[in-house]
Amino acid sequence: MAITKRLILGAALAGAVAAIWQPQAAAAQSVMKLASATINDGQHEWQKLFVAALQKRIGDKVKAEIYPASQLGAIPRMAEGVSLGTIEAFITPTAFVTNLDPRFQIFDVPGLFVSPEHQRDVIHDPAYRDHLETMFLDRGLRVIGAIYNSPTVILLKKPAPTLAAMKGMKVRTFASPLQIEPMKSIGVIATPLALTEVIPQLQSGGIDGLLAGMPILTAFKYYDVAKYVTDLNFSHILSVNLVNEAWFKAQPKDVQEAIRAAGREAEQQAFAWVQDNNRKANELWLANKGEILNLPPEEQDAMMKSFVALGTRIVEQNPAVKTEFAKLKAVVDAKMPKTSK
């Protein structure tokens, strides 16, 4: 009899515990930290669009938290975080994650894209976009967002309307060989640095300038420490939002599909905003007494020919990178505007 009572009591207690636990389990919410080094630019806008699109699909099943302006660490730490899974998502120009996989280099070959629209048409080609999503799964990374960022410009503390004027200057670059080697070829001392270190280094004289997109320069008010931009425009920056694949696969199927769909929706919506923001960034730079210079046309053409040849040689040195570049180049050529062929 005592045994029976204990069994009944145990069953009752187990039922009570289950009753308490089940609502908590049902209410369990996945957290998705979205990291970026920048703020008030196309990357930040994509994050906001993505969160809205995700909530529209699955409500509060995922708690998406946006951390712009390197709140979760310098760029190398955020890249490491998404690779290890301590950060669920990280959006960045591809040049900053070549250390995670050298295949990211293919998007930064100088002269590859002739315009923002050309890059958009290539990256969002349905078959290629599907390929891009899964290209880095063997590194534990899934691409759920891919957006046009900006042309590449060089900010300097002294005016440099010619390549000769840049020689010997110490310039912060992305960590990618596709930026380091072209700069070296024109006599610039390439210095990879995290974005958080750039302004102090400019102020102290540790560097003379940096390669970046104009929206970054205005968002962080670089016109307060340097005034001269030379529009090198040798590449169109692509930003990708990477998600840790182990975290992604741990989500329910409906959440996985919602994340994928929200990423695609946000990247389609972002393009017009990014284009307008680039225009506004140029205007804001000039309004704050900054200058935008251009190389002489003959010098620009010669530089581009040299950069294209150098970039192509770099990506063809690694067999895996060469294979992926060939796939990308086929789409690039197919989507080339008729006036550029």
N, C-alpha and C positions, 0 to 999 in steps of 0.2 A: 504493500500500500504506500509506504514511504517512498519507495522507488518510483511508483507511478506518479505520485505528487511531484517528485523532483523532475520527472520527465515532462510533465505538463507545464510546470513552472519554467523549465528550461526552454520549452517550445514557445511559451508566451514571451519570454524575454527575447528569444531570437527573433520572433515576429516583430516585437517592438523595435528592436535594433534595426531590422530590415526596413520597417516603416519609416524610421527616422532617416536612414541612409539613402533610401531610394529617391526622395525628393531632392536631396543634396546632389546625388549623382546626376539626376535629370537636369539639375540647374548648373552642372559643371560647365564652365566656359573656357574655351581655348583662347589664349592670349597670343596676339600676333604683333610683335614689335616691328615697326617699319622705320628703318634707319636711313639717314642721308647726311652728307657733309654740308649740304647747301640749304638755303632757305629762300622762300619767295621767288622761286624759279620754276622751270619746267618739271624738274624732279619732284619738288614739293607739291606742285599742282597735280602731277600724276598720283601721288600718294593720297591727296584729298579726294580726287575723283574715284580712285580705287575703293577707298573706305565707303564712300556713298554708294557705289555700285554693289559692293559686297553686302552692306546692310539691307539694301533693297531686295536682295535675293534670300538672305538667311537670317535677317534680323540680328539678334544679339548672340547668336551661336558662337561667333568669334568676336572677341574684344580687340579691335584693331587700334593700336596706339602709335601715333606718328612722333618720331624723334628727329627733327631736322637739325641743321647747324652743328653736326658732330656731337650731339648730346650723349651719344653712346660710345664716344671715343674717336680717336683719329682714324683716318681712312684705312690704314693697314689693320687696325684693331677691329673695325667693323667688317672688313672683308674676312678676316679670320673668324669673327663671331658668326657670320652666316654660314661659313664653311663648317664650323664645329657644332652649330646649332644653338649657341647661346643667344643669338639674334635670329629671329625667324625670317626677316626680309631686309634687303639692303639694295638701294638704288644708287647707281654710280655710272660715270662714263666707263666704257669697256677698258680704256687704257689703265685704269686703276686696279684691275683684277687679273692682269696678265700673269701675276705670280701664282694665282690659283690655277690657271690653265693658259698656256701660251696661245691656244686657239682664239682667245679673245682679241689677239693682235690683228686679225684679218679685217676688222671693221675700221681700223685706223690707218690703213694704207693711204698715203697722200694721193689726192686726186681721184679716189675710188668713186665717190659720189659727186656729181656735178652741181647739185642743188639740194636744198632741203626736201623738195618734192620728190626728187629722184631717190634719195635715201628712204623716204616714207614708202614709195612704191615698191622698192626692193624688199625692205624688211617686212612689209605687210603683204607681200605676195603670199597667198594662202598656203601653198606647199612649203615655201621657205620659212614662213612664220612657224608652222608646225615643227619643222626641223629645228629651228632655233630654240624652241621651248625645251626640247629634250637633248640638245647637243652636249650639255655638260652634266648629264645625269651620272656619268661615270665618276664625276667629281663630287657627287652628292648635292648638285645645284640644279634648280629648275628655273628657267626664264619665264616669268609670268607677266612681264611688262617690257616693252622696247619702244623708246621714243627718240625722236630727233631732239637734240639738245641745242647746238649752236655752232657757228663757224669758229675756227681757232684764230685767236688774235694774240699778240704779244704786248704786254704792258711793260713800260720802261720808265725809269725815273728821269731819263734824258731823251730828247727827241731822236728818233732813228728812222729817217725816211729812206735809208738805203741799207743793204745788208752789211756794207763796209762799216757803217756806224754802229752796228751791233757786235762786231768782233771783240772778243775778250770780255764781254759782259756775262755776268753770272745770273742765270735765269732758272727759276723753278719750273720743272716740267712734270708731267705725269711719269710714272715709273716705267712706262712702256718703251721698248727699244724704238718703236715707231715715232716717238717724239724725241727721245734722247739722241739717236743717231742723226736724224736730219739737222738738229740744232748743232751738233758737233761739226757737221759737214760745212756749215757756214761760219764757223769760228766762235759760236756761242758756247759758253761753259754750262752744260746741262746739269741741273741740281735737283733731283727728286726730293720733294718735301711734302708733308701733309699740309692741307689747306690751313689748318689752325696755326701753323708756324710761319706762314708767309708774311703777314703784316708786321710782326715783330722783327723778322729778318730784313724786310724792306726798310723799316724805320732805323735799324741799327747799322745798315750798310752791308749786311751779310750777303744779300743778293741785290741785283740791279733791276729785276723784274720777274715776270712769270708768264707762262702760256696758260690761257684760259678761254672761256667764252665770255662775251660782254655782260650777260646777265649776272654772272658771278661777281664781276668787277663792280657793278652798280649795287647789287644786293648787299655787299660787304663794304661799300663806300670806299673803294680803293682810290678814288679820286682825291681823298684826303692825304694820301701819302705818295702818289705818283700821278702824273697827268697825261702821259703820252702813250697812245695805243697805235701800233702799226698793224694793219689788217692783213696778216699773212695769208689767211683763208686757204690753207693748204689741205685742210680736212674738215669734214662735217662730223661733229662729235655725236656718237650714239650712246644713249644711256640705257642700261638694262636693270630691271628689278629682279634680283636673284632671291629665291626662296630655298631654305634648307629642305632638301628632299625627304630626309627622314621625318622631319616635322610634318611636311605636307602629306606623306603617306600614312601618318598616324591619325589624320583627320577622317571623319566619316565621308563616304563617297559624295554625298550631296554638298558638303563643304568644299571638297576638292574641286568639284565641277563649278561651284560658285566662285571660288578663287580664280580659276582659269578664265571663266567668262568675265568676271569683273576686271581682271587685268587687261583683257583684250578690249573691253568697252572703254576703259580709261585711256588706253593708248590711242584709240581712235579719236576720242574727245580732246586729247591734249594738244594735238598738232596745231590747230588754229591758235590756241592760247599761247603756245610757245613762239610761234611766228610773230604774233603781236607783241609778246613780251621782249623778244629780241629787238624789234623796232623801237619800243619804248626805252630799252636799255641804252641804245645808241643816242637817243634824244636826251636822256637823263645825263649821260656822260658829258655831252656837249653843254648842257645847261649848267653843269657844275664846273665849267671852265676847263674840262678835259679836251684833248685833241685826238682826232682819229686820222692817222696818216696812211698813205698807200705807197707801195714800192713803185718805181718807174715800170711801165708795162713790160719792157724788154727784160728787166731784171726779174720781175714776177714770173714771166714765162720760162726763163732759164732755170730759176729756182724750182719751179714745179716739175720740169722735166727731170731734173736731178733727183728731187725728192721721190718722184714716182718710181724711178729706176731703183733707188736705194731701198724704198719700202718693199718693192716686189722681191728684191733679193733677200731681204730679211725674212719675209714670211715663207719663202721657198726653201729655206735652210733646214727646216724641221718637216719631216714627211707628213706628220699628222696635220700640222698647220697648213702645209701646201695643199693637201687634199681638201680641207675645208675652204681654203681660199678659192680653189678652182670651182667648187660648188657655188660659192657666193658670186664669183666673177661671172659665171654663166647667167645668173639672174640680173646682175648689174648690167651686162651687155644687152640682155633682152629688154630691160626696162629703160634703156638709155633714151632720153628725149631725141626725137628725130633731128632737131637742129644741132645736136651735139655729136651725131654719128659721123 
